[in-house]
Amino acid sequence: MERIQIQRLAEKVLGLTTRETDDLIDSGGDYDTPLKERFGVDLQTFGDIVSALIPLTPIIQEPKTHQLIHAFVEFQDGHGTILAKEAIDE
């Protein structure tokens, strides 16, 4: 799983707004500090947990490639946004 997907998922579970995320990145901050404060883990460990959990998410069809994937999806205003995904090995 790509690091950017893990970071995007971390932003959501931490409840960071777009502005807070931008401020974090612009100030040279990292995701470790807020993740440690909230969950007691760093980004690497959070990514390991995400990788272990993603096979338990529903199987969906990726809209652009039509490939079957497991994905963490955020729903807003009737639309889903894929936050993190993993292809299903066939």
C-alpha contacts under 8 A as a table, 3 or more apart, distances in Angstrom:
res1	aa1	res2	aa2	distance
1	M	5	Q	6.97
1	M	6	I	7.48
1	M	51	S	7.23
1	M	84	A	7.68
1	M	85	K	7.21
1	M	86	E	6.55
2	E	5	Q	5.42
2	E	6	I	6.73
3	R	6	I	5.11
3	R	7	Q	6.18
3	R	47	G	7.94
4	I	7	Q	4.98
4	I	8	R	6.04
5	Q	8	R	5.02
5	Q	9	L	6.18
5	Q	83	L	6.10
5	Q	84	A	4.84
5	Q	85	K	7.65
6	I	9	L	5.13
6	I	10	A	6.08
6	I	43	L	7.91
6	I	46	F	7.77
6	I	47	G	5.79
6	I	50	V	7.38
6	I	84	A	6.74
7	Q	10	A	4.92
7	Q	11	E	6.19
7	Q	31	Y	7.41
7	Q	43	L	7.75
8	R	11	E	5.14
8	R	12	K	6.53
8	R	83	L	6.20
8	R	84	A	7.56
9	L	12	K	5.16
9	L	13	V	6.30
9	L	83	L	5.91
9	L	84	A	6.71
10	A	13	V	5.23
10	A	14	L	5.95
10	A	31	Y	7.67
10	A	35	L	7.63
10	A	46	F	7.85
11	E	14	L	5.22
11	E	15	G	6.09
11	E	16	L	5.19
11	E	17	T	7.73
11	E	21	T	7.06
12	K	15	G	4.99
12	K	16	L	6.19
13	V	16	L	7.85
14	L	34	P	7.48
14	L	35	L	7.35
14	L	38	R	7.49
16	L	19	R	7.90
16	L	20	E	5.64
16	L	21	T	6.06
17	T	20	E	5.06
17	T	21	T	6.16
18	T	21	T	5.11
18	T	22	D	6.14
19	R	22	D	5.03
19	R	23	D	6.07
20	E	23	D	5.02
20	E	24	L	6.07
21	T	24	L	5.04
21	T	25	I	6.28
22	D	25	I	5.20
22	D	26	D	5.88
23	D	26	D	5.03
23	D	27	S	5.89
24	L	27	S	5.44
24	L	28	G	6.55
24	L	29	G	5.06
24	L	30	D	6.84
25	I	28	G	5.26
25	I	29	G	5.63
25	I	30	D	7.00
26	D	29	G	7.40
30	D	33	T	6.56
31	Y	34	P	5.87
31	Y	35	L	6.13
31	Y	42	D	7.32
31	Y	43	L	6.06
32	D	35	L	5.19
32	D	36	K	5.86
32	D	41	V	7.26
32	D	42	D	4.47
32	D	43	L	5.28
33	T	36	K	5.19
33	T	37	E	6.17
33	T	42	D	7.32
34	P	37	E	5.03
34	P	38	R	6.10
35	L	38	R	5.21
35	L	39	F	5.52
35	L	40	G	6.39
35	L	41	V	5.78
35	L	42	D	5.86
35	L	43	L	6.90
35	L	46	F	7.93
36	K	39	F	5.38
36	K	40	G	3.94
36	K	41	V	4.67
36	K	42	D	5.69
37	E	40	G	5.89
41	V	44	Q	7.99
41	V	45	T	5.84
41	V	46	F	6.23
42	D	45	T	5.41
42	D	46	F	6.12
43	L	46	F	4.90
43	L	47	G	6.01
44	Q	47	G	5.07
44	Q	48	D	6.31
45	T	48	D	4.94
45	T	49	I	6.28
46	F	49	I	5.08
46	F	50	V	6.18
47	G	50	V	4.96
47	G	51	S	6.07
48	D	51	S	5.11
48	D	52	A	6.24
49	I	52	A	5.06
49	I	53	L	6.19
50	V	53	L	5.10
50	V	54	I	5.95
51	S	54	I	5.48
51	S	55	P	7.68
52	A	55	P	6.87
53	L	56	L	5.49
53	L	57	T	7.18
54	I	57	T	5.33
54	I	70	H	6.22
54	I	71	A	6.52
54	I	72	F	7.18
54	I	85	K	7.52
54	I	86	E	7.31
55	P	58	P	7.95
55	P	70	H	6.14
56	L	70	H	7.76
57	T	70	H	5.65
57	T	71	A	6.04
57	T	72	F	6.69
58	P	70	H	5.82
58	P	71	A	6.84
59	I	68	L	6.48
59	I	69	I	5.52
59	I	70	H	4.76
59	I	71	A	7.09
60	I	68	L	5.67
60	I	69	I	5.52
60	I	70	H	6.31
60	I	71	A	7.22
61	Q	66	H	5.19
61	Q	67	Q	5.49
61	Q	68	L	4.53
61	Q	69	I	6.10
62	E	65	T	5.72
62	E	66	H	4.81
62	E	67	Q	5.30
62	E	68	L	6.15
62	E	69	I	6.44
63	P	66	H	5.43
63	P	67	Q	7.95
67	Q	87	A	7.30
68	L	87	A	6.38
68	L	88	I	6.00
69	I	85	K	6.41
69	I	86	E	5.51
69	I	87	A	4.41
69	I	88	I	5.20
70	H	85	K	5.63
70	H	86	E	5.35
70	H	87	A	6.42
70	H	88	I	6.76
71	A	82	I	6.43
71	A	83	L	7.26
71	A	84	A	5.61
71	A	85	K	4.21
71	A	86	E	6.43
72	F	82	I	6.06
72	F	83	L	5.59
72	F	84	A	5.33
72	F	85	K	6.45
73	V	80	G	6.02
73	V	81	T	5.45
73	V	82	I	4.52
73	V	83	L	5.61
73	V	84	A	7.37
74	E	80	G	5.47
74	E	81	T	5.23
74	E	82	I	6.52
74	E	83	L	6.87
75	F	78	G	6.39
75	F	79	H	5.48
75	F	80	G	4.32
75	F	81	T	6.38
76	Q	79	H	5.45
76	Q	80	G	6.46
82	I	85	K	6.93
